[in-house]
């Protein structure tokens, strides 16, 4: 595994963050979960599924398992790892990648012990902020965006049937996408299979970068252009986070809504 940067080789930029979650206007239960761990510079959003409250169990388990693994192995990376590390990835990237696999193991083990939770699962997106770079791991359709200057860029590509359809037919109209019967079906998640490989992304940091992690209850109700206008015009992350939740509810709030904003510098 590549060594971490030597002390003093990069300026550690300060990080501020805020996260809010809401059940939305059409669901009684909130099966989303999130974690904002400023001391570890680790941020997570999970969107549970499975019914009978199993989705809520899976999403909370995913956040807890990933955070516990990340904290333990960040403090002592020389201990035996439960899954093979990727020698081409940094320590931070391996912490996220293996941590997601550990969370998948725990969710599947819990499902086997309780028949009511037999099909529980969750999407996940996790962000780790280092000194010079940011690492993103995700499985499913919870997203990570970055606002840099005037540009809002989606950093993740959904693991979903509709995303595969769009890739195969880029000429699809918004109306065709909206009418697609299986647009909410994800093709990768925690709990659904014995092995899960999260998609990984490592990007260089710039001071002033703002990252948004969210469940589909936000991005499915609020267009990217409106997301950009809210976060661009609202420098306070707490206020911006609340405005994003409000915008999704004003659009009908058909699903659980979670947003985590992370500002660097």
C-alpha positions in Angstrom: 0.0 0.0 0.0 1.5 3.4 -0.9 2.7 5.4 2.1 0.8 8.4 3.3 2.2 11.9 2.4 5.0 12.9 4.7 4.1 15.6 7.3 4.4 19.1 5.9 4.2 18.1 2.2 0.6 19.4 1.9 -1.4 22.1 3.6 -4.2 20.6 5.6 -7.2 22.6 4.6 -10.0 23.1 7.2 -13.3 21.4 6.7 -16.8 22.4 7.7 -19.9 20.2 7.2 -23.6 19.9 7.8 -26.1 17.1 7.2 -29.9 17.0 7.3 -32.3 14.2 6.6 -36.1 14.2 6.3 -38.7 11.6 5.6 -40.3 13.6 2.9 -44.0 14.3 2.5 -45.2 10.9 1.2 -43.5 8.4 3.5 -43.9 7.8 7.2 -40.5 6.3 7.8 -37.1 7.6 7.0 -34.8 4.8 5.8 -31.9 7.2 4.9 -28.9 7.5 7.2 -25.9 9.8 7.2 -22.7 10.3 9.1 -20.6 13.5 9.4 -17.3 12.7 11.2 -15.2 15.9 11.2 -12.4 14.5 13.3 -11.8 11.8 10.7 -12.8 14.0 7.7 -15.2 11.2 6.7 -18.8 11.7 5.4 -21.4 9.1 4.5 -24.9 8.9 3.0 -26.9 5.7 2.8 -30.3 5.1 1.4 -31.9 1.9 2.8 -34.3 -0.5 1.1 -36.1 -3.7 2.0 -39.4 -2.9 3.7 -40.5 -3.6 7.3 -38.0 -1.1 8.6 -35.2 -3.3 7.3 -34.0 -0.5 5.0 -33.5 1.8 8.1 -31.5 -1.0 9.8 -29.3 -1.5 6.7 -28.5 2.1 6.2 -27.6 2.7 9.8 -25.5 -0.4 9.8 -23.7 0.7 6.7 -22.8 4.1 8.2 -21.7 2.6 11.6 -19.7 -0.2 10.1 -17.8 2.0 7.6 -17.1 4.6 10.2 -15.9 2.0 12.8 -13.6 0.3 10.2 -12.3 3.6 8.9 -11.4 4.9 12.4 -9.8 1.7 13.5 -7.7 1.1 10.5 -6.8 4.7 10.0 -5.3 4.7 13.5 -3.5 1.3 12.9 -3.3 0.3 9.3 -0.7 -2.4 10.1 -3.3 -4.7 11.6 -4.6 -7.6 9.5 -7.2 -6.4 7.0 -10.5 -8.3 6.5 -10.3 -8.0 2.7 -7.4 -7.7 0.4 -6.1 -4.1 -0.2 -5.4 -2.7 -3.6 -1.7 -1.8 -3.9 -2.5 0.8 -6.5 -4.7 2.8 -4.2 -3.8 5.1 -1.3 -4.5 4.3 2.3 -7.5 6.6 2.3 -9.0 4.9 -0.8 -8.4 1.4 0.6 -10.0 2.5 3.9 -13.2 3.4 2.0 -13.1 0.5 -0.4 -12.5 -2.2 2.2 -14.8 -0.4 4.7 -17.7 -0.7 2.2 -17.0 -4.4 1.8 -17.0 -4.8 5.6 -20.3 -3.0 5.8 -21.7 -5.4 3.2 -20.5 -8.4 5.2 -22.2 -7.1 8.3 -25.5 -6.3 6.6 -25.7 -9.8 5.0 -24.8 -11.5 8.3 -27.6 -9.6 10.1 -30.1 -10.5 7.3 -29.3 -14.2 7.6 -30.1 -14.0 11.3 -33.5 -12.4 10.9 -35.9 -13.6 8.2 -37.8 -10.3 8.4 -34.6 -8.6 7.1 -33.8 -11.2 4.5 -33.8 -8.8 1.6 -32.5 -5.6 3.3 -29.9 -3.5 1.6 -28.7 0.0 1.1 -27.0 2.3 -1.3 -23.9 4.2 0.0 -21.7 7.1 -1.0 -18.7 8.0 1.2 -16.3 10.9 1.0 -12.8 11.1 2.7 -11.0 14.4 2.7 -7.2 14.2 2.8 -4.6 16.9 2.7 -4.3 17.2 -1.1 -7.0 14.9 -2.4 -10.5 13.7 -1.9 -11.6 10.1 -2.2 -15.2 9.0 -3.1 -16.6 5.5 -2.9 -20.1 4.6 -3.9 -22.5 1.8 -4.7 -26.0 2.5 -5.9 -27.6 5.8 -6.8 -26.8 8.0 -3.9 -24.6 10.8 -5.4 -21.7 13.0 -4.8 -21.4 16.4 -6.5 -18.7 19.0 -6.4 -19.1 22.8 -6.7 -15.8 24.3 -7.9 -16.1 28.0 -8.8 -19.2 28.3 -11.0 -19.3 24.6 -12.1 -21.4 21.9 -10.4 -20.1 18.5 -11.4 -21.6 15.1 -10.6 -18.6 13.0 -9.5 -20.5 9.6 -9.3 -22.3 7.6 -11.9 -25.5 5.9 -10.7 -25.5 2.1 -10.5 -29.0 1.8 -11.9 -30.9 0.4 -14.8 -31.9 3.9 -16.0 -28.3 5.0 -16.0 -27.4 2.0 -18.1 -30.3 2.9 -20.4 -29.1 6.4 -20.8 -25.6 5.2 -21.5 -26.9 2.9 -24.3 -29.4 5.5 -25.6 -28.0 9.0 -24.9 -30.7 10.5 -27.1 -33.4 9.6 -24.5 -35.6 12.6 -23.6 -36.4 13.7 -20.1 -40.0 12.5 -20.7 -38.8 9.0 -21.8 -36.6 8.8 -18.7 -39.5 9.8 -16.4 -41.8 7.2 -18.0 -39.2 4.4 -17.7 -40.8 1.8 -15.3 -37.6 0.6 -13.6 -35.9 4.0 -13.2 -35.5 3.5 -9.4 -34.0 0.0 -9.6 -30.3 0.0 -8.6 -27.8 -2.5 -10.0 -25.3 -2.4 -7.1 -25.9 -2.0 -3.4 -24.8 -3.3 0.0 -26.6 -6.5 1.1 -27.8 -7.7 -2.3 -24.7 -9.9 -3.1 -22.0 -11.6 -1.3 -19.3 -9.4 -2.9 -19.6 -5.7 -3.6 -17.1 -3.6 -5.4 -17.7 0.1 -4.8 -16.8 2.5 -7.6 -13.8 4.6 -6.6 -12.8 8.1 -7.5 -9.7 10.1 -6.3 -9.6 13.8 -7.2 -7.2 16.6 -6.3 -8.5 19.1 -3.8 -8.8 22.9 -4.3 -9.4 25.4 -1.6 -13.0 26.4 -1.8 -14.3 23.1 -3.1 -17.9 22.3 -1.9 -19.1 18.7 -2.0 -22.7 17.6 -1.8 -23.6 14.0 -1.0 -27.3 13.1 -1.3 -29.9 10.4 -1.6 -32.2 10.2 -4.7 -34.9 11.9 -2.7 -33.0 15.1 -3.3 -31.6 14.8 -6.8 -34.7 13.0 -8.1 -36.9 16.0 -7.0 -34.6 19.0 -7.4 -32.9 19.6 -10.8 -29.1 20.0 -10.8 -29.5 23.7 -11.9 -31.6 24.5 -8.8 -29.2 22.5 -6.6 -26.4 24.7 -8.0 -28.3 27.9 -7.5 -29.0 27.1 -3.9 -25.4 26.0 -2.9 -23.8 28.8 -4.9 -26.0 31.6 -3.4 -25.8 30.2 0.2 -22.3 30.2 1.7 -23.4 28.9 5.1 -23.5 25.1 4.8 -26.2 24.7 7.5 -28.5 27.1 5.7 -27.8 25.6 2.3 -28.5 22.1 3.6 -31.8 23.2 4.9 -32.7 24.9 1.7 -32.0 21.8 -0.3 -34.3 19.7 2.0 -37.0 22.4 1.7 -36.7 22.4 -2.1 -37.2 18.6 -2.3 -40.3 18.9 -0.1 -41.6 21.8 -2.1 -41.3 19.5 -5.1 -43.6 17.0 -3.5 -41.2 15.2 -1.2 -42.0 11.7 -2.7 -39.0 10.0 -1.1 -36.7 10.3 2.0 -34.4 13.2 1.5 -30.8 13.4 2.8 -28.1 16.0 2.1 -24.6 16.4 3.5 -22.5 19.4 2.5 -18.7 19.5 3.0 -16.8 22.7 2.5 -13.1 22.7 2.2 -11.1 25.8 3.1 
